[in-house]
Amino acid sequence: MKAEIIESVDGAKLSSRVYEPDSPDRGSVVIGGAMGVRQDYYAPFAQWLATQGWRVTTFDYRGSGDSGPSGNGLRGFKADLFDWTHDYEAAIDHAKAALPQKPLYLLGHSLGAQLPGLLNNQHKVDGMLSVAAGSGYWRENAPQLKRIVFYFWYVLVPLATRLFGYFPGKKLRKVGDLPTGVVMQWRKWCLTPGYSVGAEGESVRQRYANVRFPVHALSITDDELMTLGGTHTLVNLYENSPREVQRIAPADLGVRRLGHFGPFRREHEAQLWPRMAGWLAALSVPKAA
């Protein structure tokens, strides 16, 4: 693993890690992380995927993980989800420059499969494997999450963010520390039918519609955050892409629990990770008519 600093379009410095295979004959994979999840979490999977012949890049969005600010921390830190999309673009540009003649795929976990619809460099992407991702709109949340949604969005987030100058998720054991602009824009998306497109309007709808790379979405039956309906809503935002939703249950892997965060845990290396690598490779295979 090699740690690198990459620069976003506006000069923001981002922490990135590159996992080099012995022979990068398959291409590049950029892992886009979930909301509040550090790139460290994906390290075991990224290391394993590199042994399968992929050059893998992970990164932390500005204001999070190793891309977090020093000094006074996140209080007053300026960033929103459009900025995080620019960070994603920077990771893609960096990875593509390293292997310009090879395909580049995204592996988007939750938020990491939502933001690619906003990318300005979609033409550099050859496909996306979406893992445990959905629209996020509250009516499509899983029942466990839906029970707390009004308290979370109408009480906890506004009050805590106003008090601290950012969302102190670590202290509250909710999501993670987030810049004010990120959490408040995310709140808007989650409370609006149509999620990002409903909240941001026609220009964002068109950006999703411009995507042409194939999308293969993995929906997990015991996901405590995302529902199958929410996954379909998200995938259908990519209206002009070849797209497919794959449903998987813990029993398919011979385990009792998988959930929203389980796919990247090492305990699923033998049963799930080869399937995920296979789905990535299959993104380049044309579907039969």
VENSULCOR-V324527 format. One record per pair of residues at least 12 apart in sequence whose ideal C-beta (glycine too) atoms are under 6 Angstrom apart, sorted by the first residue. I is the first residue (numbers start at 0). J is the second residue. Records with the same first field share a line. If there is no record, write none. Layout:
BEGIN
I: J, J
END
This chain:
BEGIN
0: 16, 18
1: 17
2: 16
3: 15, 17
5: 89, 93
7: 85, 86, 89
8: 85
11: 61
13: 58, 66, 86
14: 59, 65, 66
15: 58
16: 57
17: 56
18: 45, 46, 49, 55
19: 54
20: 49, 52
23: 54
24: 52
25: 52, 53
26: 101, 102
27: 54, 94, 98, 103
28: 53, 55, 104, 106
29: 56, 90, 91, 94, 105
30: 57, 106
31: 87, 105, 107, 111
32: 108, 111
33: 108, 109, 110
34: 110, 174
35: 168, 174, 175
37: 64
38: 57, 58, 59, 64
41: 57, 263
43: 265
44: 263
45: 57
47: 272
51: 276
54: 98
56: 90, 94
58: 90
60: 83, 86
61: 78, 86
62: 76, 78, 178
73: 165, 176, 178
74: 164, 165
75: 164
76: 178
78: 178, 180, 181
79: 180, 181, 184
80: 181, 184
84: 114, 117
87: 114
88: 118, 119, 120
91: 120, 123
95: 123
102: 125, 283
103: 124, 125
104: 125, 126, 279, 282
105: 124, 127
106: 128
107: 127, 129
108: 130
109: 131, 132
112: 129, 132
115: 127
116: 206, 207, 236
117: 206
121: 210
124: 212
125: 212
126: 212, 213, 282
127: 214
128: 215, 278, 279
129: 216
130: 217, 262
131: 219, 222, 225, 259
132: 233
133: 225, 229, 230, 233
134: 194, 229, 232, 233
135: 188, 189, 194
136: 194
137: 189
139: 226, 228, 229
141: 223, 224, 226
143: 223
144: 224
152: 186
156: 182, 186
160: 179
165: 178, 179
166: 182
196: 236
207: 236, 237
208: 238, 239
210: 237, 240
213: 241, 282
214: 234, 237, 240, 242
215: 243, 278
216: 230, 234, 244
217: 245
218: 230, 244, 246
219: 247, 257
220: 248
221: 249, 257, 258
222: 259
223: 258, 259
224: 259
230: 244
252: 270, 271
END
